[in-house]
């Protein structure tokens, strides 16, 4: 069987633009292109996309994913590897859920919290101030050493007041996107695009991403559970809405 780019994008929870981008950077070429110009994907391509999305969801950058995909792996081995990755994620989520339930029980019973119990399963979920080296590795892998250095210097140069203002602007954009989504504003509409323009300007305080980099950054807001949680806190669907609007903005304004 074969599926069109629209069918695959819909089933995978991504966009045709993202699939075209994966083709452009050599990650996911279509199985074939029809005489009508439509792209078609077979089962092997679906498994390849599954692997890409799994790795993206774990924060792996596109260059590193390309290296992993270069290894020839049969379908059975590939699926077993995928299953192992999901089992690891499932175990982390199980431990985190248990930790939250235990903390809730202690609070409801009026008991003291146990610090080790509260954070069971949250290893590696610390912020950049506690684990800067991990964030540095991620940024360098995704966007290069220059992006990390420029961003670090720019953030430090803002000072306490500037950093507070930057965080306030980020929250304002997030609330605006959630409100626009709630009022059925299309992602390519004027209101959504103005909010994304502000978001790109906010990102550019530390590092100015071009079209491909901004699309890749927007993809992480859906694929990476940490970033997704940040935007979903403004309202359900906000992360995906921002991703879609950012892709439109990149195509219109950054190319």
N, C-alpha and C positions, 0 to 999 in steps of 0.2 A: 504493500500500500504506500501511497504518497499523500502528503498533506501540503496545502498552500501555506504561504508565509502568514496569512491572516489566521488560518486555523491553528497553526503552531503557536503564534504569538498569544492568541486568546487562551489556549489550553495551558500555556506555560506562565501566564500572568505577566507577560512582558509586552513589548510593542514591536510592530514591524520595523520601526526605525532602529531599534536595538539589534534586531536580527540582521539588518543590512549593515550595521556598524560591525558586528561580529564577522560578517563576510569580508568587509573592507580590510579589517586587520588580520585576516587569515585564520580566525578561530573556527568559523562555522560557515563554510561555503555551502550553497544549496546543492542538493543531489543533482538537480538539473534545472535548466531554465527553459520554459516552453517557448514555442514560436510566438505566443502572445506576450512574452516578456515576464510572465509569472514565474516565481521561484517555487520549487517543489522540494520537499524533504522526505527522505525515507526513514525506516526504523533506525538505521545506524546513526543518522543525523540527529534523531530524537535523543538517543542515548548520549551522543556527544554534547548536545545542548543541556541535557540533565546534569552532566558532569560540570559543565561551565557554570550553571546556576548554583549547584552545590558548593563549588569552590568560591564563587563570588559571595555567596551567603556566609562563608566562613572568613571573608575579608581578604581573600587571595587576589592579588592584582592580575591584570590581563597578561602582562609579559610572563609572569610565573605560570599562569594557566596554559599559555602557549607551549611552554617547555614541558609541562606535564602531558599535554595532549600529543606531543610529538612522539611519545612512546606508543608503539603499536600494541594494543591490548584487545583480546577477543571479547565478545559481548558478555560471556558468562563471567569472566574475571572482572570486567568493568562493573557489572551490576553488583558483584560481591563487594567490590571496593566502595561503591556507592552506599550499599547497605551498612557497611562498617562505619562510614562517615555519619550516616543517619543515626546509627545506634549510639555513637559517641555523643551526638547532639541530644538525643533522647535522654540519655543518662544525665547529662548536665541539667536539662530542663526538669527531669524527675527530682533531682536533688534540690534544685532551686524551689520547686513547688513545695516539696516537703519542708524546706526551711521557712518558707513564708507561712505555711499552715501552722508549723510549730510556734513561730513568733506570734501569730494571731491568737493561738490558744493561750499562750502565756499572758498576752495583753488582756484578753477577755477574763482570765482567771485572776488578774491582778498580780502576777508573778514577775520576778526579775527576768530580764532577757539573758540568754546565754550567748556570749559574743561569737563563739565558734559555731554554735548551732545556727545563728542568724545568717552567717555568711557561707554556710556549706553549699558548695556547688557554684559559687560566684568567683572562683579563681579566674584570673585573666579578665575580669570585668571592671577593673579599676580605671579611673580616669587618667588622663595624661600626666597630671601632677604627681600621681603615685607610681606610674609605670611609663615614663617618657620614652624609654628605649623601645618598648613594644610599638608605641604609636609612631615613633621615628621609622622603624622598620617597615610599617605598613605604608606610610606616606611615600617613602623612598621607592618601595616596590611598585606602587601604583603610578606615581607622578614624577619620580626622580629626586635626587639629592637637592637640587636647587629649590624645588618647591618646599621641602622641609626647612631648609635654612632661611629662605625668604619669609616663610610663614612665621617661624620662631622669632626672627628679629622684628618683624612687623607687629606681632602680638605684644612682645615685651615693650616696644616703643610706644604703644598706646597709653601705658600707665594705668593706674587703677580706675580713674574716671572714664578713660577711653574704653577700657575693657568692659566696664559696666554698661556704657552706652551701646557697645557692640552687642552685648547679650540682650539688652532691651530691644534693639532693632530686630534681632533674630526672633525673639518671642512675638513681636508685633507682626512680622511677616508670617510666622506660623499661624497665628490666630486669624490673620487676614485670609490665608489660603483655606483654612478650615471653614471660615464663614462663606467664602466664595463657593466652595464645594457644596456646602449645605444649601445654597441658593441656586444650585444647578448652573453655575457659571461654567462654560466649557473651558477646557484647559488652554485652548488657543484663543480665548476671548480677551478683550482689552484689559479687563480687571485682573485676570489671572496673570497675564503677561507683564503687567506693571509690577505685580507682587514678585514675580520671578526676576524681573529686572533689579528690584531691590535686593533679592536674595543673591544674585550674581555679584552685585556691588558689595554686599556684605562679605561674601567669600573673598572678593578681590581686595579686601583690607589686608589680607595676609598673603594672598597668592592669586594671580590673575589667570584663570583657566580659559583656554581656547575652546572651540566647539567640541572636539572629541573628549577633552579632559572634563568639560562640564557635563557632557552626556554621561561619561563614566561615573563622575561623582554623583549625579542624580540617580543612576542605577543603584548605587550602594544604599541609597535611602530606602529602597524596597528590598534589596537582596540581603543586606546585613542587618541582623536582628537588633544590634545596638542602635544604629542610625534610624532604623524603622521605628523603634520604640520612641525615640525622641520626637519624631513628627506625628506618630499616631497619638501621642499624648495630647495634641491639639484637637484631635477628632478623628474617628475612624475613616480611613481612606486618604488621609492627608498626605502620607508619604508617597503613595502611588500618584496622587493628583499633582504633587510637586514634580515628581519624575516626569510625568507626561508633559506638563507645562514647560519644564526645563528643556526637554528635547525640542519642543517647538521653538523656544527662544534661541537655542543653539543653532537650529537650522536657519532661522530668520535673521538673527543678529550677529552671530559669531562666525559664520562661514564666509 
